[in-house]
Amino acid sequence: MSEEKVNQIRKLVEVGLSRRRVAKILRVDEHTVGKYTKDLMKRKMITKDQVNTDLKRIIRKRIRDGESKLHLAKEFGLTHYIVLSISKDLETTQGNHGIRGFTLKMLKHITQDGFYIPKTSKETVYANQSYKRLQMDFPKIRKIITVSHSIYLSEDKKEQAFAEFLNMKFNKGITYRRYVKLRKLFGLPLTPKQKREISERG
């Protein structure tokens, strides 16, 4: 396993995610996650008195970014009641189900650019959570996974998303085989005309 992958595993465990969830996010075996995080302390359930100022600030920020209070309670080993107490003044006229923070930012990317790609491990975690939230109101938003990226896009902007994705730095000079594979991944099979054009380019 690459050093980069090991670092991703350790970082996600260090911020409080369970080994099972890290395994699911990074698509590795749970035993592998355990192997590389043996030295990290296992999370313990803590009480309200043990919630320090820094942890409160982190929880409040992530709630403002659109994350679920129940999800955060599980992640940090707190009861749902404690998280509700920490964030009771954050209620807005939108209610708990309003789209805001990171979720809103992700939605803007998808509607304007056609797609959104997380750039860091932290964004990957947020994006996965936001995706579940967005699907409730926007069922046409879907997630696809390439070898190195998770991509969130709108079904009705697949062509735009694909064109923008191809223009990204890491896709310069891709082979015909990869081009075809990516189109299928985006749900865009080649038309006879496109096949001819690519064939003529050599």
WODA-V535378 format. One record per pair of residues at least 12 apart in sequence whose ideal C-beta (glycine too) atoms are under 10 Angstrom apart, sorted by the first residue. I is the first residue (numbers start at 1). J is the second residue. D is the distance in Angstrom with one decimal. If there is no record, write none. Layout:
i=I j=J d=D
i=I j=J d=D
This chain:
i=1 j=28 d=7.8
i=1 j=32 d=7.1
i=1 j=35 d=9.2
i=1 j=36 d=7.7
i=5 j=26 d=7.0
i=5 j=28 d=7.5
i=5 j=32 d=9.2
i=5 j=36 d=8.9
i=6 j=32 d=9.3
i=6 j=33 d=9.9
i=6 j=35 d=9.5
i=6 j=36 d=5.1
i=6 j=37 d=9.3
i=7 j=36 d=9.3
i=7 j=121 d=8.6
i=8 j=22 d=8.5
i=8 j=25 d=8.9
i=8 j=26 d=6.0
i=8 j=28 d=9.5
i=8 j=36 d=10.0
i=8 j=120 d=9.4
i=8 j=121 d=5.0
i=8 j=124 d=8.6
i=9 j=22 d=5.9
i=9 j=23 d=8.6
i=9 j=25 d=9.5
i=9 j=26 d=6.3
i=9 j=28 d=7.2
i=9 j=32 d=7.7
i=9 j=33 d=5.5
i=9 j=34 d=9.7
i=9 j=35 d=9.2
i=9 j=36 d=5.3
i=9 j=37 d=6.5
i=9 j=40 d=10.0
i=9 j=121 d=9.2
i=10 j=22 d=9.2
i=10 j=33 d=9.2
i=10 j=36 d=6.4
i=10 j=37 d=5.9
i=10 j=39 d=9.1
i=10 j=40 d=7.0
i=10 j=121 d=9.9
i=11 j=120 d=9.2
i=11 j=121 d=5.5
i=11 j=122 d=8.1
i=12 j=25 d=6.7
i=12 j=26 d=7.4
i=12 j=33 d=8.6
i=12 j=37 d=9.2
i=12 j=121 d=5.9
i=12 j=122 d=8.6
i=12 j=124 d=8.6
i=12 j=125 d=6.9
i=13 j=33 d=7.0
i=13 j=34 d=9.3
i=13 j=36 d=8.5
i=13 j=37 d=4.6
i=13 j=40 d=5.5
i=13 j=41 d=9.8
i=13 j=42 d=9.7
i=13 j=43 d=9.0
i=14 j=37 d=8.3
i=14 j=40 d=6.3
i=14 j=41 d=9.7
i=15 j=58 d=8.9
i=15 j=75 d=8.3
i=15 j=76 d=9.5
i=15 j=121 d=8.7
i=15 j=122 d=7.5
i=15 j=125 d=8.0
i=16 j=43 d=6.3
i=16 j=55 d=9.4
i=16 j=58 d=9.1
i=16 j=72 d=9.0
i=16 j=74 d=9.5
i=16 j=75 d=5.0
i=16 j=76 d=5.3
i=16 j=77 d=7.7
i=17 j=33 d=9.6
i=17 j=43 d=9.2
i=17 j=74 d=9.8
i=17 j=75 d=6.3
i=17 j=76 d=10.0
i=17 j=121 d=9.8
i=17 j=125 d=7.0
i=18 j=30 d=9.3
i=18 j=33 d=9.1
i=18 j=42 d=9.7
i=18 j=43 d=7.6
i=18 j=74 d=8.1
i=18 j=75 d=7.7
i=18 j=77 d=9.7
i=19 j=31 d=9.0
i=19 j=32 d=9.4
i=19 j=33 d=4.4
i=19 j=34 d=5.6
i=19 j=35 d=10.0
i=19 j=36 d=9.9
i=19 j=37 d=6.7
i=19 j=40 d=9.4
i=19 j=42 d=9.0
i=19 j=43 d=9.9
i=20 j=33 d=8.0
i=20 j=34 d=9.9
i=21 j=33 d=9.2
i=21 j=74 d=9.2
i=21 j=75 d=8.2
i=21 j=125 d=8.6
i=21 j=128 d=9.4
i=22 j=34 d=9.7
i=22 j=36 d=9.9
i=22 j=37 d=8.1
i=22 j=121 d=9.6
i=22 j=125 d=9.3
i=24 j=128 d=9.0
i=25 j=121 d=8.4
i=25 j=124 d=6.4
i=25 j=125 d=6.7
i=25 j=128 d=6.6
i=25 j=150 d=9.0
i=26 j=121 d=8.5
i=26 j=124 d=8.5
i=27 j=145 d=7.9
i=27 j=150 d=9.9
i=42 j=77 d=9.7
i=43 j=75 d=8.5
i=43 j=76 d=7.6
i=43 j=77 d=4.8
i=44 j=77 d=6.1
i=45 j=76 d=9.5
i=45 j=77 d=4.6
i=45 j=78 d=7.6
i=45 j=79 d=8.1
i=46 j=76 d=7.8
i=46 j=77 d=5.8
i=46 j=78 d=6.6
i=46 j=79 d=9.6
i=46 j=82 d=8.6
i=47 j=78 d=8.7
i=47 j=79 d=8.8
i=47 j=82 d=7.9
i=48 j=78 d=8.2
i=48 j=79 d=8.3
i=48 j=81 d=8.4
i=48 j=82 d=5.0
i=48 j=85 d=7.0
i=48 j=86 d=8.6
i=50 j=77 d=9.8
i=50 j=78 d=9.3
i=50 j=82 d=9.7
i=51 j=76 d=8.4
i=51 j=78 d=7.0
i=51 j=82 d=6.5
i=51 j=83 d=9.1
i=51 j=85 d=9.1
i=51 j=86 d=6.8
i=55 j=76 d=6.8
i=55 j=78 d=8.8
i=55 j=86 d=8.7
i=56 j=82 d=9.9
i=56 j=83 d=9.8
i=56 j=85 d=9.9
i=56 j=86 d=5.3
i=56 j=87 d=8.8
i=57 j=86 d=9.6
i=58 j=72 d=8.9
i=58 j=76 d=8.4
i=59 j=72 d=5.6
i=59 j=73 d=8.9
i=59 j=75 d=9.3
i=59 j=76 d=6.9
i=59 j=78 d=8.2
i=59 j=82 d=9.2
i=59 j=83 d=6.3
i=59 j=86 d=5.6
i=59 j=87 d=6.8
i=59 j=90 d=10.0
i=60 j=72 d=9.8
i=60 j=83 d=9.6
i=60 j=86 d=6.5
i=60 j=87 d=5.7
i=60 j=89 d=9.0
i=60 j=90 d=6.5
i=61 j=101 d=8.6
i=61 j=102 d=9.9
i=62 j=75 d=9.1
i=62 j=76 d=9.8
i=62 j=87 d=9.6
i=62 j=101 d=8.3
i=62 j=102 d=8.3
i=62 j=125 d=9.8
i=62 j=126 d=8.0
i=62 j=129 d=9.2
i=63 j=83 d=7.9
i=63 j=86 d=8.5
i=63 j=87 d=5.0
i=63 j=90 d=5.8
i=63 j=96 d=8.9
i=63 j=100 d=9.7
i=63 j=101 d=8.1
i=64 j=87 d=8.7
i=64 j=90 d=6.5
i=64 j=92 d=9.5
i=64 j=100 d=7.1
i=64 j=101 d=5.1
i=64 j=102 d=8.9
i=65 j=100 d=7.9
i=65 j=101 d=3.5
i=65 j=102 d=4.0
i=65 j=103 d=7.3
i=65 j=104 d=9.0
i=65 j=105 d=8.4
i=65 j=126 d=6.6
i=65 j=129 d=9.3
i=65 j=130 d=8.6
i=66 j=98 d=8.4
i=66 j=99 d=6.9
i=66 j=100 d=5.6
i=66 j=101 d=4.1
i=66 j=102 d=5.2
i=66 j=103 d=3.4
i=66 j=104 d=6.9
i=66 j=105 d=8.7
i=66 j=106 d=8.5
i=66 j=107 d=9.7
i=66 j=126 d=7.9
i=66 j=129 d=7.6
i=66 j=130 d=5.9
i=66 j=133 d=6.6
i=66 j=134 d=9.4
i=67 j=101 d=7.9
i=67 j=102 d=7.6
i=67 j=103 d=8.3
i=67 j=125 d=9.1
i=67 j=126 d=7.1
i=67 j=129 d=5.6
i=67 j=130 d=8.1
i=67 j=133 d=8.8
i=68 j=83 d=9.5
i=68 j=96 d=8.3
i=68 j=97 d=9.9
i=68 j=129 d=6.8
i=68 j=132 d=8.7
i=68 j=133 d=7.7
i=69 j=82 d=9.9
i=69 j=83 d=4.7
i=69 j=84 d=6.2
i=69 j=86 d=8.9
i=69 j=87 d=6.4
i=69 j=90 d=9.4
i=69 j=96 d=7.2
i=70 j=83 d=7.7
i=70 j=84 d=9.4
i=70 j=96 d=9.9
i=71 j=83 d=9.3
i=71 j=129 d=6.5
i=71 j=132 d=9.4
i=72 j=86 d=9.2
i=72 j=87 d=8.8
i=72 j=129 d=9.7
i=73 j=86 d=9.8
i=75 j=125 d=9.3
i=84 j=96 d=9.8
i=97 j=133 d=8.1
i=97 j=136 d=8.1
i=97 j=137 d=9.1
i=98 j=133 d=10.0
i=99 j=130 d=8.7
i=99 j=133 d=7.2
i=99 j=134 d=7.4
i=99 j=136 d=9.7
i=99 j=137 d=7.3
i=99 j=138 d=9.3
i=101 j=126 d=8.9
i=101 j=130 d=8.7
i=102 j=122 d=9.8
i=102 j=123 d=8.1
i=102 j=126 d=4.8
i=102 j=127 d=7.9
i=102 j=129 d=8.4
i=102 j=130 d=5.9
i=102 j=133 d=9.9
i=103 j=126 d=8.2
i=103 j=127 d=9.2
i=103 j=129 d=8.0
i=103 j=130 d=4.0
i=103 j=131 d=8.9
i=103 j=132 d=9.8
i=103 j=133 d=5.5
i=103 j=134 d=6.5
i=104 j=130 d=8.8
i=104 j=134 d=9.7
i=105 j=123 d=9.9
i=105 j=126 d=9.3
i=105 j=127 d=10.0
i=105 j=130 d=8.6
i=106 j=118 d=8.8
i=106 j=123 d=8.9
i=106 j=126 d=7.9
i=106 j=127 d=6.1
i=106 j=129 d=9.9
i=106 j=130 d=4.9
i=106 j=131 d=7.8
i=106 j=133 d=9.4
i=106 j=134 d=7.2
i=106 j=141 d=9.2
i=106 j=152 d=6.8
i=107 j=130 d=7.9
i=107 j=133 d=9.5
i=107 j=134 d=6.1
i=107 j=137 d=9.1
i=107 j=138 d=7.4
i=107 j=141 d=8.2
i=107 j=152 d=9.4
i=107 j=154 d=9.6
i=109 j=127 d=9.9
i=109 j=152 d=8.1
i=109 j=153 d=9.8
i=110 j=131 d=9.9
i=110 j=134 d=8.0
i=110 j=138 d=8.2
i=110 j=140 d=9.7
i=110 j=141 d=6.2
i=110 j=152 d=6.1
i=110 j=153 d=6.4
i=110 j=154 d=5.4
i=110 j=157 d=7.8
i=110 j=161 d=8.3
i=111 j=138 d=9.1
i=111 j=141 d=9.5
i=111 j=154 d=7.0
i=111 j=157 d=8.1
i=112 j=157 d=9.6
i=112 j=160 d=9.8
i=113 j=153 d=9.1
i=113 j=154 d=9.9
i=113 j=157 d=8.6
i=113 j=160 d=7.8
i=113 j=161 d=7.4
i=113 j=164 d=5.6
i=113 j=165 d=9.4
i=114 j=153 d=6.0
i=114 j=154 d=6.5
i=114 j=156 d=9.3
i=114 j=157 d=4.0
i=114 j=158 d=7.7
i=114 j=159 d=8.1
i=114 j=160 d=3.8
i=114 j=161 d=3.5
i=114 j=162 d=8.0
i=114 j=163 d=8.0
i=114 j=164 d=5.7
i=114 j=165 d=8.3
i=115 j=141 d=9.8
i=115 j=144 d=9.1
i=115 j=151 d=5.5
i=115 j=152 d=6.4
i=115 j=153 d=4.0
i=115 j=154 d=7.7
i=115 j=157 d=7.6
i=115 j=158 d=8.9
i=115 j=160 d=8.1
i=115 j=161 d=3.8
i=115 j=162 d=8.4
i=115 j=164 d=6.5
i=115 j=165 d=6.2
i=115 j=168 d=10.0
i=115 j=186 d=9.0
i=116 j=130 d=9.1
i=116 j=131 d=9.2
i=116 j=141 d=9.3
i=116 j=143 d=9.9
i=116 j=150 d=9.3
i=116 j=151 d=7.5
i=116 j=152 d=4.7
i=116 j=153 d=7.6
i=116 j=154 d=9.8
i=116 j=161 d=9.2
i=117 j=146 d=9.3
i=117 j=148 d=9.9
i=117 j=149 d=5.3
i=117 j=150 d=7.1
i=117 j=151 d=5.5
i=117 j=152 d=7.7
i=117 j=153 d=9.5
i=117 j=164 d=9.9
i=117 j=165 d=7.9
i=117 j=168 d=7.9
i=118 j=130 d=9.8
i=118 j=149 d=7.9
i=118 j=150 d=6.1
i=118 j=151 d=9.1
i=118 j=152 d=8.4
i=119 j=149 d=9.5
i=123 j=150 d=9.6
i=124 j=149 d=9.5
i=124 j=150 d=6.3
i=127 j=143 d=8.6
i=127 j=150 d=6.8
i=127 j=151 d=9.8
i=127 j=152 d=6.4
i=128 j=143 d=8.2
i=128 j=150 d=7.6
i=128 j=152 d=9.3
i=130 j=152 d=8.4
i=131 j=143 d=5.7
i=131 j=150 d=8.8
i=131 j=152 d=5.8
i=134 j=152 d=8.1
i=134 j=154 d=10.0
i=138 j=154 d=7.5
i=138 j=155 d=9.6
i=139 j=155 d=8.6
i=140 j=153 d=9.2
i=140 j=154 d=5.5
i=140 j=155 d=4.1
i=140 j=156 d=5.9
i=140 j=157 d=8.9
i=140 j=158 d=10.0
i=141 j=153 d=7.1
i=141 j=154 d=5.6
i=141 j=155 d=7.5
i=141 j=156 d=10.0
i=141 j=157 d=9.9
i=142 j=154 d=7.9
i=142 j=155 d=6.1
i=142 j=158 d=9.2
i=142 j=186 d=9.8
i=142 j=187 d=8.3
i=144 j=158 d=9.9
i=144 j=161 d=9.5
i=144 j=165 d=10.0
i=144 j=182 d=9.5
i=144 j=185 d=5.5
i=144 j=186 d=6.7
i=144 j=187 d=8.2
i=145 j=185 d=8.3
i=146 j=165 d=9.0
i=146 j=170 d=9.9
i=146 j=171 d=9.9
i=146 j=178 d=9.6
i=146 j=181 d=8.9
i=146 j=182 d=7.3
i=146 j=185 d=6.6
i=146 j=186 d=9.8
i=147 j=178 d=9.5
i=147 j=181 d=9.7
i=148 j=170 d=7.6
i=149 j=165 d=8.8
i=149 j=168 d=9.2
i=149 j=170 d=8.4
i=151 j=165 d=6.9
i=151 j=182 d=9.9
i=151 j=185 d=8.5
i=151 j=186 d=8.2
i=153 j=165 d=8.5
i=153 j=186 d=7.4
i=153 j=187 d=9.3
i=155 j=187 d=7.6
i=158 j=183 d=9.4
i=158 j=186 d=5.4
i=158 j=187 d=5.7
i=158 j=188 d=5.6
i=159 j=183 d=9.8
i=159 j=186 d=8.4
i=159 j=188 d=6.6
i=161 j=186 d=6.7
i=161 j=188 d=9.3
i=162 j=179 d=9.9
i=162 j=182 d=7.2
i=162 j=183 d=6.7
i=162 j=185 d=9.1
i=162 j=186 d=4.7
i=162 j=187 d=9.2
i=162 j=188 d=5.8
i=165 j=182 d=7.5
i=165 j=185 d=9.9
i=165 j=186 d=7.7
i=166 j=179 d=7.9
i=166 j=182 d=7.6
i=166 j=183 d=9.6
i=166 j=186 d=10.0
i=176 j=195 d=9.9
i=176 j=198 d=6.0
i=176 j=199 d=8.7
i=176 j=201 d=8.8
i=176 j=202 d=9.2
i=179 j=194 d=9.5
i=179 j=198 d=7.2
i=180 j=194 d=9.5
i=180 j=195 d=8.9
i=180 j=198 d=8.4
